[in-house]
């Protein structure tokens, strides 16, 4: 009996010591977990504060450079003098080269200003941007992704693209004070009448009282040589080259998403809020970025549709006295 009692006492002592050991380490683990969460929150909020400060600083530097080069009256703002063309760029120089060559042929390109937000600071892109011909007036704003670029190590660069586009729109509407702006992705070749088309649609569709038109788009995969240049149709929002007005910017800004496909979120919310997005029958851009974050064309038939079957005119189109004709798709 004494032997059994001794064994029980030892077992009880072992159990008690294990419980005390576990309780001690459990407290340590809980404290470590709380500290870890606190550090993550501190990193998150400090990154938000830093990125906001960074953007404001970049915008101010952009205004200083614009003032030195007399790009526009930085005191009164751009207003309706011209529609800036906003280009977010990062990598893929082979696509960007073709887009810049296309911009050089755009009718009226000397009347506007191309604002380029360069992400990633790739040397090949920097070199290409420094050699843009003088016919294309440019203002280059370096950009860095938010959150200290950490999300790209665990996710795609979709968040960086979203931030880059928002960065450009915010500069155009809140610092340049442009009444309208055009967003052109760096893998979309513009047509000769690209700028005139957006001027025309802004004047006749965006810049009218009580208009429910949110954006004007320029890409149509099913454009043909018979497509009427003055006919447009309503469709959902997409990010492949579009223009909008400063009066719509605050709606866009409130809907913006930090992650995932921001354009899909905007499209769904726009439909719910009964906004109308307009596309042309005749495409004013050609999509060449067939490999990327959201687009990967593998089938030969799809590739041919983008590169060969889709028609984009290379002629100047007359817009004076012409009115847009909006029809059902």
N, C-alpha and C positions, 0 to 999 in steps of 0.2 A: 504493500500500500504506500509505504514511504517512497519507494522507487517510482511508482506511478505519479505520486504527488509531486515529486521532483521534476519528472518529465513535463507534467502539466504546467508547473511553474516556469520552466524554461521556455515552453511553447508560448505561454502567455507573455513572457518577457520579450521573446522574438517578435511576436505579433505587435506588441505595444511599441517596440522600437521601430518596426517597419511603418506602423501608422504614423508615428511621430516624424520619421524620415520623409514619408510621402507627403504629410501635411506641410512640412517645412519646404520641400521642393515644389509642392503645388502652389504655395504662396509665392515662391520665387518665380515660377512659371507665369502666374497671373500678373505679377508685377512686371515681368519682362514683356508679356503680351500688351499690357497697358502702355508701357514705354514705347514699344514698337508702333502701336497705333498712333500714339502722340507724335512720334517722329514722322510717320507717314503724313499725318494731317499738317504738321508744320512744313514739311517739304512741299505738299500740295498748295497750301495757301501762300507760301513764300514764292513758289513758281508762278502763281497767278499774279501776285503783286509785281514780281520782276518782269513778267511778260508785258503787263500793262504799261509799266514804266518804259520798257524797251520800245514798244510801239509808239508811244507818245514822243519819245526822243527821236525815233526814225522819222516820224511825221514832221516834226519841227525842223530836222535837218533837211528834209525834202523841200519844205517851204523856203528855207534859207537859200538852197541851191537854185530853186525856181526863181527867186527874186534876183539873184546874181545874174542869171542867164536871161532874165526878162521873158520867161516862159508864159507867164500870165500875171495879171495884177493881183498879187497875193493879199492885198488889203481888202479889195472888193470881192475877190473870188472869181472863178471862171464864169459862173452863172450859165447863160445860154450862148457864150462865145463859140464853144466847140464841145463835142462829146469826147472825152478822153477814152482811149482804148487801153484797157487794163489786161496785163498779161502775167499770170503767175508762172514762173519757170523754176525748174529744179535740175533735172538731168536730161537724158536723151537728146544730145546735141544734133544728131542726124535729123530728127524731126524739127527741131527749132530752126535749123538752117533753112529748111524749105518754107517754113512759116514766115520767116523774115524776108526771104526772097519774094514771097507772095505779097507781103505788106508793102514792099517797095513799088509794086505795080498798082496799088489801090488808088483809085481816083479820089483826090482830096486829102491824101495822107499828109501833105504839107500844111494842111489847115488845122490838124489836130495834134495831139500829143500822146505818145505811147508810154504808159507808166508800167514799168517792169519790176515785179517783186521777185528777187532772186533768192530762192531757198537753196540750202546745201552748200553753196559757195564752191561748186565744182569748177576746177581750173579751165576745162574745155569750154564750159558755158560762159565763164567770165571773159575769156579771150574772144569768144564769138560776139558777145554783147558789146565789147569795146570796139569792135570793127563794124558796127552798124553804120550804114551810109548816112551822110548828113541830111539827105532828103527826108529821113524819118526822124523827127524830133523825139527824143527819148528822155525820160527821167528814171534812173535806176535806183530802186530802194532795196538794199540788202534786208533779208528777213531770216529770222531763226524760228523754228517751231516752238510752240509753248511747252511747258512742263519740262524744261531743260532737255528736250528731245528724248526723254526716257521711254515714252510709250513705243517708239519705233523698235525697241529691242524685244518687245513682247507682242506687238501687233503690227498691222500694216501702216503705211504712211498716210492713210486716209485722213487721219486727224490733222496732219501737217498740211495737206492740200486744202482742207476746209479752212484752217486758220489763215493760210496764205490768201485765199480768195476773199475772206472777210477783211483781212488787212488792207487789201487794195480798195475794196468798196468803201470802207471806212475813211480812207484817205481821200478818195474822190468826192464823197458826199459831205464829209464833216470838216475837211481841211481845205480841199480845193473849192468846195461849194459849187460843184458842177451840177447843173439841173438834170443832166442825163449822162450815163456812162455805158460803155460797151465792154463786156467781159469776153476775151478771146483766149481760149486754151492754147497752150504752146504746141499742140499737135493738130491744129485745125488751120488749113490754108485758106485765107480769105479770097473772095472773088474780087474782080476789078471794081465792082460797084458796091462792095461791102460797106464802106463808110457812108455813101450816099443813101443806101438802103436803110441804115439805122437812123440817119438824120430824118429821112422821109417818114418812117414809121413813128419816130418820136413826135414829130410835128403833128401828124394826123391821128395818132392813136393814144400815145402816152400823155401828151401835153394838152389834154382837154379836161374840162371840169367833170367831176363825178365819174370818171372812167374807171371801170372795173378790170381793166387790162393791167396785169401785173408785170409782164415781161414780153419782149419781142425776141424771138429766136431766129437763127439763120441757117440751121442745118436741117436738111430733109434727105434722108437716104434714098427716097424714091423719086427724086427730081429727074426729069427727062428734058430733052431738047424742045419738047412741046409745052412744057410748064409755063404758065402765064406769070411774068415777073410781078404783076400787080395783085395777084390773088393770094390770099392767106387763109388759114383755118385755125380754129382753136384746138389745143392739145395740152397734155400735162406738161409740167415744168421739167426741163432737163438742163444739164450744165454745159452742153456743147455749143457754146457761143450764144450770148444773149445780151440784151440791153434792158435797162429799166430807168426809172426816174427817181430823183432824190425824194419825192413825196412818198415813194414806196420803201425807201431804205429802212425806216424804223420798223416797218412790219418785218422785213427780211431779218433785221438785226435781232428782233425778239424771238424769231423762230430758229435761229442758227443753232446747230448742234456741234458739240465739241468732238464727237466721235462718229464713226460709221459713215453712211452715205448721206451727207447733209442735203444733197439735191433731192433724194427720195423723200426725206422728211418734209422739205419745203413743198414738194409736189403734193403730198397728201394733205398738208395743212392748207395749202392754197385752194385745193378742191373743196375742203370743208368750209373755208371762209368765202367761197364763191368768187375767187379770183379767176381771171381768164389769161391763159398764156397763148401767144400767137406764133404760128410757124408759117413759113412761106412755101408755096408750091415749088418755086424755083430756089434751089439751095444756094446760099451765099457763102458757104464754107465746104471744104472737103476734109473729111476725117482721115488722117493718115496714121494715127497712133493705135494700130491694131494690136499692140501688145502693151499692157499696162496693168494698173491696180485693179480696175473694174472691167477692162475690155481685153479679151483674148480671142481673136478670130483664128480658127484653125481650119475650118472647112473652105475648100477652094471656091465653092459657089458664093459664100459670104464674102470672101476676100475680093472676088470679082465685082460684087455689088458695090463695095466701098470704093474700089480703085478704078473700075472700068465702066460699070453700068450706070452709076450715079452721075448725072450731068450737072456741071457748073459752068455757067457762061463766062467767057473771057472778054466780053464786050461791055462798053459803057452803056448804061441804061438811062433813058431820059425820065426824070420824075416830075418835072414842072407841070403843074395843073393836073397831075394824076392823083386819083384817090384810091386808097386801098379797097379791095373787094374781099370781104370776109365771107367764106362759104363753109358749109359743113364738110367734114373730111370724107 
